[in-house]
Amino acid sequence: MSVTSRLTVAAALFLGGLMGSATPAPAEIRIQASPGGDVLAYLEFFAAVEKSGQRVVLDGPCLSACTLVLSAVPHDRICVTPRAVLGFHAAQLLDRASHRRYPASAATRLLAATYPAAVQSWIDQHGGLSSKLLLLRGKELAALYPRCV
């Protein structure tokens, strides 16, 4: 099952839990290892998380499209553990026929503009978004988001 399919199923199950299941939804979403994937699937999932009111615990790598959690979920509902790592890079378009990837400058500018100002500033201070993965972690991340308690 693709990442998109898994996220769609997870979002459907999650939303189903919100819509009246006997089992309450979990009080938090814990991200322990996300390599990223389809931007639209992540935005859909994080929109559901935002609507739920749940807290997001970043507890491991949250790379690429996963970092859109910062755009979708309010700052005060995100916390980080010492294992949290955010990985940012420029957007790419995939030619499904040839499986080649191409830079997507307009999409990169659009996505970067959705990040909170402090994250945008950190990205700019580290050379901006490119094909190179920028990793935000440790003290720098803890300066932007509260530690989970």
CORPEKA-V241921 format. One record per backbone hydrogen bond with DSSP energy under -0.5 kcal/mol. CO is the residue of the C=O (numbers start at 0). NH is the residue of the N-H. Records with the same first field share a line. If there is no record, write none. Layout:
CO=NH / NH
This chain:
1=5
2=6
3=7
4=8
5=9
6=10
7=11
8=12
9=13
10=14
11=15
12=16
13=17
14=18
15=20
16=19
21=23
26=54
27=29
28=30 / 56
29=31
30=58
31=60
33=62
37=41
38=42
39=43
40=44
41=45
42=46
43=47
44=48
45=49
46=50
47=51
48=52 / 53
49=52
54=28 / 56
55=57 / 78
56=30 / 58
57=80
59=84
60=33
61=86
62=65
63=66
64=67
65=68
66=69
67=70 / 71
68=72
73=76
74=77
76=55
77=145
78=57
79=147
80=83
83=137
84=61
85=87 / 135
86=63
87=133
90=103
92=94 / 101
93=95
94=98 / 99
99=94
101=92
103=107
104=108
105=109
106=110
107=111
108=112
109=113
110=113 / 114
111=114
115=118 / 119
116=120
117=121
118=122
119=123
120=124
121=125
122=125 / 127
123=126
129=89
131=129
132=134
133=87 / 135
134=136
135=85
136=139 / 140
137=141
138=142
140=143 / 144
145=79
